[in-house]
């Protein structure tokens, strides 16, 4: 990320997060750096906001609902048990 170039602490933190992206401690450190940089650079803050908005739209379009027996989820209804052969689609 170009915004981190020349900032050795930011570069190192980004590299550490890439090594272990699931680490909450490393994510927190990166969040702190991003917050600082967004406070000092409104253009960067706007870029991050656009990126996050796009990610939220993508997440909303890939929403998956799972239903439970005898309950309705949206327009999908689980009918319970079926005995015999069930074919879905064409052979």
MARLUMSE-903237 format. One line per field, with one value per residue: chain; residue number from 1; x, y, z of N, C-alpha, C, CB in turn. Coordinates in steps of 0.1 Angstrom, whole numbers, always signed. Atoms other than C-alpha are relative to their C-alpha. Glycine has a CB too. Layout:
residues N
cadena <- [A	...];
num <- [NUM	...];
n.xx <- [X	...];
n.yy <- [Y	...];
n.zz <- [Z	...];
ca.xx <- [X	...];
ca.yy <- [Y	...];
ca.zz <- [Z	...];
c.xx <- [X	...];
c.yy <- [Y	...];
c.zz <- [Z	...];
cb.xx <- [X	...];
cb.yy <- [Y	...];
cb.zz <- [Z	...];
END
This chain:
residues 91
cadena <- [A	A	A	A	A	A	A	A	A	A	A	A	A	A	A	A	A	A	A	A	A	A	A	A	A	A	A	A	A	A	A	A	A	A	A	A	A	A	A	A	A	A	A	A	A	A	A	A	A	A	A	A	A	A	A	A	A	A	A	A	A	A	A	A	A	A	A	A	A	A	A	A	A	A	A	A	A	A	A	A	A	A	A	A	A	A	A	A	A	A	A];
num <- [1	2	3	4	5	6	7	8	9	10	11	12	13	14	15	16	17	18	19	20	21	22	23	24	25	26	27	28	29	30	31	32	33	34	35	36	37	38	39	40	41	42	43	44	45	46	47	48	49	50	51	52	53	54	55	56	57	58	59	60	61	62	63	64	65	66	67	68	69	70	71	72	73	74	75	76	77	78	79	80	81	82	83	84	85	86	87	88	89	90	91];
n.xx <- [+8	-9	+1	-9	-14	-8	+4	-5	+9	+12	-4	-2	+13	+7	-7	+3	+14	+1	-5	+10	+12	+10	-4	+7	-10	-6	+10	+1	-11	+3	+11	-5	-7	+9	+7	-9	-2	+12	+1	-9	+2	+14	+1	-2	+12	+10	-3	+3	+15	+5	-3	+9	+14	+1	+0	+13	+9	-4	+4	+14	+4	-4	+6	+5	+9	+2	+12	+1	+12	+13	+0	-1	-10	+2	+10	-4	+6	-4	+12	-2	-6	+4	-5	-2	-10	+3	-9	+1	-6	+1	-10];
n.yy <- [-12	-12	-9	+4	-1	-10	+1	+14	+7	+4	+11	+13	+5	+6	+13	+10	+4	+9	+13	+6	-8	+3	-5	-12	-10	-6	-8	-12	-8	-5	-10	-13	-7	-5	-11	-11	-4	-6	-13	-10	-1	+2	+7	+14	+4	+2	+12	+11	+1	+6	+14	+7	+0	+11	+13	+2	+4	+14	+9	+1	+7	+14	+4	+14	+3	+14	+2	+12	+9	-5	-14	-7	-11	-6	+8	+14	+7	+14	+8	+11	+12	+5	+14	+4	-6	-14	-6	-14	-4	+10	+10];
n.zz <- [+0	+1	-12	-11	+4	-8	-14	-2	-9	+7	+9	-8	-5	+12	+3	-10	+2	+11	-4	-9	+1	-10	-13	-4	-4	+11	+6	-8	+3	+13	-1	-6	+10	+10	-7	+0	+14	+5	-6	+6	+14	+3	+13	-4	-8	+10	+8	-8	-1	+12	+0	-9	+6	+10	-6	-6	+10	+4	-11	+0	+12	-1	-13	+0	-11	-3	-7	-10	+3	-1	-1	+13	+1	+13	+8	+0	-11	-2	-1	-9	+5	+13	+1	+14	+8	+3	+11	+2	+12	+11	+0];
ca.xx <- [+0	+16	+3	+26	+58	+84	+67	+87	+63	+33	+51	+61	+26	+11	+36	+28	-10	-4	+15	-13	-45	-66	-46	-68	-38	-22	-55	-58	-24	-33	-66	-47	-24	-52	-71	-41	-35	-72	-72	-43	-54	-90	-84	-72	-101	-125	-108	-111	-148	-155	-137	-157	-190	-182	-174	-207	-226	-208	-215	-252	-255	-240	-263	-271	-300	-303	-336	-346	-371	-407	-397	-399	-369	-378	-396	-380	-398	-384	-410	-395	-386	-388	-387	-376	-355	-353	-339	-332	-325	-321	-302];
ca.yy <- [+0	+33	+52	+31	+36	+54	+46	+16	+9	+9	-13	-38	-39	-45	-73	-89	-88	-104	-132	-139	-122	-139	-124	-99	-82	-76	-64	-40	-26	-21	-4	+21	+29	+33	+55	+78	+80	+87	+116	+133	+126	+131	+118	+85	+84	+88	+60	+37	+46	+38	+5	-5	+6	-17	-46	-41	-42	-74	-90	-81	-96	-129	-133	-170	-181	-215	-228	-252	-280	-268	-231	-206	-184	-159	-178	-211	-236	-268	-295	-320	-356	-371	-408	-424	-410	-372	-357	-321	-307	-327	-359];
ca.zz <- [+0	-11	+19	+41	+21	+41	+74	+86	+115	+92	+66	+93	+108	+73	+67	+100	+93	+60	+77	+102	+90	+117	+145	+164	+179	+146	+132	+160	+154	+117	+126	+147	+119	+94	+119	+122	+85	+78	+103	+86	+50	+40	+5	+20	+44	+14	-5	+25	+29	-7	-4	+27	+11	-18	+4	+23	-9	-20	+14	+12	-23	-11	+20	+27	+48	+64	+75	+103	+101	+97	+96	+67	+57	+31	+3	+12	+33	+47	+43	+68	+60	+25	+19	-14	-42	-46	-79	-81	-115	-147	-152];
c.xx <- [+9	+0	+9	+14	+7	-3	+3	-10	-13	+3	+1	-13	-8	+5	-4	-15	-1	+5	-10	-13	-11	+3	-7	+9	+6	-10	-2	+11	-2	-11	+5	+8	-9	-8	+8	+2	-13	-3	+8	-2	-14	-2	+1	-12	-12	+2	-3	-15	-6	+3	-9	-14	-1	+0	-13	-10	+2	-5	-16	-6	+3	-6	-6	-8	-2	-13	+1	-13	-13	-1	+2	+11	-2	-11	+3	-6	+5	-12	+2	+7	-6	+5	+0	+10	-4	+10	-2	+8	-2	+11	+9];
c.yy <- [+12	+9	-4	+1	+11	+0	-14	-7	-5	-12	-13	-5	-6	-14	-10	-4	-10	-14	-8	+9	-2	+5	+13	+11	+7	+8	+13	+11	+7	+10	+13	+8	+6	+12	+13	+6	+7	+13	+10	+1	-3	-7	-15	-5	-2	-13	-12	-2	-6	-15	-8	+0	-11	-14	-3	-4	-14	-10	-1	-8	-15	-6	-14	-2	-15	-2	-12	-7	+8	+16	+6	+11	+6	-7	-15	-6	-14	-9	-12	-12	-4	-14	-4	+8	+15	+4	+15	+4	-11	-10	+2];
c.zz <- [+0	+12	+11	-4	+7	+15	+4	+10	-7	-10	+8	+5	-11	-3	+10	-1	-11	+3	+8	+0	+11	+14	+4	+5	-11	-8	+7	-2	-14	+0	+5	-10	-11	+6	-1	-14	-6	+6	-6	-15	-4	-13	+3	+7	-10	-8	+9	+2	-12	-1	+10	-4	-10	+5	+7	-10	-5	+10	+0	-12	+1	+13	-2	+12	+1	+8	+9	-3	+4	+2	-14	+1	-13	-7	+0	+12	+1	+3	+9	-7	-14	-1	-15	-7	-3	-11	-1	-12	-11	+1	-12];
cb.xx <- [-10	-4	-15	-3	+1	-2	-16	+14	-4	-6	+13	+10	-8	+0	+15	+2	-8	+9	+13	+5	-6	-2	+15	-10	+11	+6	-14	-1	+13	-3	-11	+9	+11	-10	-4	+14	+4	-12	+3	+14	+10	-7	+10	+13	-4	-1	+15	+6	-6	+6	+15	+1	-3	+12	+12	-4	+1	+15	+5	-6	+6	+15	-11	+12	-14	+12	-12	+1	+1	-6	+11	-13	+14	+13	+0	+16	-16	+11	-4	-13	-2	+5	-9	-14	+3	+1	-3	+6	+15	-1	-6];
cb.yy <- [+0	+7	-1	-15	+2	+13	+4	+0	+9	+12	+4	+3	+12	+10	+2	+6	+13	+5	+1	-2	-1	-15	+2	-4	-7	-11	-8	-3	-7	-11	-6	-4	-9	-11	-3	-4	-11	-10	-1	-4	-11	+14	+4	-2	+11	+12	-1	+2	+14	+7	-2	+7	+14	+2	+0	+12	+10	-1	+5	+15	+5	-2	+9	-10	+7	-7	-2	+5	-13	-6	+6	+6	-6	+1	+6	-1	-1	-1	-5	-4	-11	+9	-10	+3	-7	+9	-7	+8	+3	+7	-14];
cb.zz <- [+12	-13	+5	+3	-15	-6	+2	+6	+12	-8	-7	+12	+6	-12	-1	+14	-2	-12	+9	+15	-13	+0	+1	+11	+9	-10	-1	+15	+0	-10	+9	+12	-7	-4	+14	+6	-9	+3	+15	+3	-7	+0	-10	+8	+10	-9	-4	+14	+3	-12	+5	+14	-6	-10	+11	+8	-12	-2	+13	-1	-12	+0	+4	-1	-2	+7	-10	+14	+8	+12	+9	-4	+2	-9	-14	+1	-1	+12	-13	+6	+10	-12	+7	-7	-13	+12	-13	+13	+1	-14	-1];
END
